[in-house]
Amino acid sequence: MKKNEEFIFSETVQKEMLRLARKALEIAVAENEKSPFTPLNRLVSAAKERLLRNYTPIDEKLKEKHGIFVTLETVLPSGGEDLRGCIGTFEPREPLYEIVISYAIH
């Protein structure tokens, strides 16, 4: 991607990143229930191992290394959303499909 080039994800890619993040959280919670106080790096490794075993990214953009910013929100009874937290990095460390998993758990 060139400097100042707009980077837009298709709806399909957005849904796939959300799916990966949700599945990663489900795996991390299940792993932590089995063994409370499991270090984060082990939870991330367990999620990546299970999710990426036979995974093929659905779009080339998911294979590119990028920074990421993840927000967690809760849905309120009124239907609105409440920000629970956020985390991210500008540094492109991993392919997008992997970093989504890492930062969803962190």
C-alpha beads as a LAMMPS data file, in Angstrom:
LAMMPS data file: protein, C-alpha beads

106 atoms
105 bonds

1 atom types
1 bond types

-500.0 500.0 xlo xhi
-500.0 500.0 ylo yhi
-500.0 500.0 zlo zhi

Masses

1 110.0

Atoms # bond

1 1 1 0.000 0.000 0.000
2 1 1 1.336 3.423 -0.931
3 1 1 1.550 6.311 1.523
4 1 1 -1.738 8.252 1.730
5 1 1 -3.529 5.500 -0.182
6 1 1 -6.961 4.853 1.248
7 1 1 -7.373 1.444 2.822
8 1 1 -10.938 0.170 2.855
9 1 1 -12.094 -3.325 3.732
10 1 1 -14.993 -4.939 1.945
11 1 1 -17.972 -5.965 4.059
12 1 1 -16.908 -9.597 3.605
13 1 1 -13.423 -8.902 5.019
14 1 1 -14.896 -6.899 7.911
15 1 1 -17.212 -9.787 8.799
16 1 1 -14.323 -12.254 8.599
17 1 1 -12.176 -10.168 10.970
18 1 1 -15.087 -9.940 13.405
19 1 1 -15.651 -13.703 13.138
20 1 1 -11.982 -14.414 13.873
21 1 1 -11.974 -12.027 16.845
22 1 1 -15.120 -13.549 18.349
23 1 1 -13.907 -17.120 17.867
24 1 1 -10.534 -16.212 19.399
25 1 1 -12.286 -14.826 22.479
26 1 1 -14.468 -17.942 22.773
27 1 1 -11.381 -20.162 22.667
28 1 1 -9.481 -18.002 25.164
29 1 1 -12.375 -18.017 27.639
30 1 1 -12.776 -21.801 27.316
31 1 1 -9.026 -22.360 27.790
32 1 1 -8.932 -20.081 30.819
33 1 1 -11.909 -21.897 32.373
34 1 1 -9.987 -25.174 32.080
35 1 1 -6.892 -23.656 33.625
36 1 1 -7.501 -20.321 35.396
37 1 1 -4.801 -17.650 35.208
38 1 1 -3.417 -18.970 31.922
39 1 1 -0.854 -16.450 30.573
40 1 1 -2.104 -14.380 27.625
41 1 1 0.573 -15.669 25.278
42 1 1 -0.687 -19.237 25.827
43 1 1 -4.279 -18.174 25.210
44 1 1 -3.236 -16.460 21.970
45 1 1 -1.246 -19.530 20.901
46 1 1 -4.182 -21.849 21.637
47 1 1 -6.574 -19.662 19.659
48 1 1 -4.221 -19.376 16.684
49 1 1 -3.545 -23.103 16.687
50 1 1 -7.244 -23.973 16.605
51 1 1 -8.426 -21.229 14.261
52 1 1 -5.568 -21.299 11.768
53 1 1 -4.961 -25.038 11.482
54 1 1 -6.691 -25.252 8.084
55 1 1 -7.352 -21.563 7.523
56 1 1 -7.060 -19.889 4.141
57 1 1 -7.640 -16.124 4.139
58 1 1 -10.647 -15.163 2.026
59 1 1 -9.002 -12.000 0.692
60 1 1 -5.446 -10.935 -0.114
61 1 1 -5.744 -7.912 2.228
62 1 1 -5.955 -10.326 5.158
63 1 1 -2.501 -11.680 4.257
64 1 1 -0.832 -8.249 4.396
65 1 1 0.965 -7.096 7.537
66 1 1 -0.785 -4.165 9.176
67 1 1 -1.200 -2.405 12.463
68 1 1 -4.532 -2.858 14.182
69 1 1 -6.883 -1.187 16.631
70 1 1 -9.507 -3.322 18.385
71 1 1 -12.423 -2.000 20.433
72 1 1 -14.639 -4.046 22.725
73 1 1 -18.167 -2.848 23.303
74 1 1 -21.134 -4.164 25.237
75 1 1 -24.681 -3.877 23.982
76 1 1 -26.872 -2.011 26.435
77 1 1 -30.487 -3.004 27.183
78 1 1 -31.519 0.173 25.342
79 1 1 -29.825 -1.191 22.216
80 1 1 -26.946 1.286 22.401
81 1 1 -23.312 0.361 22.867
82 1 1 -20.874 1.059 25.691
83 1 1 -17.106 1.110 25.125
84 1 1 -15.408 -1.494 27.346
85 1 1 -11.840 -1.046 26.159
86 1 1 -9.474 -0.793 23.233
87 1 1 -5.967 -1.849 22.285
88 1 1 -3.820 -1.612 19.202
89 1 1 -0.510 -1.054 17.476
90 1 1 0.660 0.957 14.494
91 1 1 3.469 -1.504 13.840
92 1 1 2.760 -4.111 11.130
93 1 1 3.907 -7.251 12.981
94 1 1 1.772 -10.055 11.575
95 1 1 -0.623 -10.712 8.722
96 1 1 -3.954 -9.051 9.465
97 1 1 -5.818 -12.324 10.005
98 1 1 -3.317 -13.305 12.744
99 1 1 -3.030 -9.932 14.459
100 1 1 -6.837 -9.760 14.755
101 1 1 -6.692 -12.931 16.860
102 1 1 -3.791 -11.667 18.981
103 1 1 -5.315 -8.298 19.792
104 1 1 -8.845 -9.592 20.359
105 1 1 -7.475 -11.661 23.242
106 1 1 -5.101 -9.029 24.626

Bonds

1 1 1 2
2 1 2 3
3 1 3 4
4 1 4 5
5 1 5 6
6 1 6 7
7 1 7 8
8 1 8 9
9 1 9 10
10 1 10 11
11 1 11 12
12 1 12 13
13 1 13 14
14 1 14 15
15 1 15 16
16 1 16 17
17 1 17 18
18 1 18 19
19 1 19 20
20 1 20 21
21 1 21 22
22 1 22 23
23 1 23 24
24 1 24 25
25 1 25 26
26 1 26 27
27 1 27 28
28 1 28 29
29 1 29 30
30 1 30 31
31 1 31 32
32 1 32 33
33 1 33 34
34 1 34 35
35 1 35 36
36 1 36 37
37 1 37 38
38 1 38 39
39 1 39 40
40 1 40 41
41 1 41 42
42 1 42 43
43 1 43 44
44 1 44 45
45 1 45 46
46 1 46 47
47 1 47 48
48 1 48 49
49 1 49 50
50 1 50 51
51 1 51 52
52 1 52 53
53 1 53 54
54 1 54 55
55 1 55 56
56 1 56 57
57 1 57 58
58 1 58 59
59 1 59 60
60 1 60 61
61 1 61 62
62 1 62 63
63 1 63 64
64 1 64 65
65 1 65 66
66 1 66 67
67 1 67 68
68 1 68 69
69 1 69 70
70 1 70 71
71 1 71 72
72 1 72 73
73 1 73 74
74 1 74 75
75 1 75 76
76 1 76 77
77 1 77 78
78 1 78 79
79 1 79 80
80 1 80 81
81 1 81 82
82 1 82 83
83 1 83 84
84 1 84 85
85 1 85 86
86 1 86 87
87 1 87 88
88 1 88 89
89 1 89 90
90 1 90 91
91 1 91 92
92 1 92 93
93 1 93 94
94 1 94 95
95 1 95 96
96 1 96 97
97 1 97 98
98 1 98 99
99 1 99 100
100 1 100 101
101 1 101 102
102 1 102 103
103 1 103 104
104 1 104 105
105 1 105 106
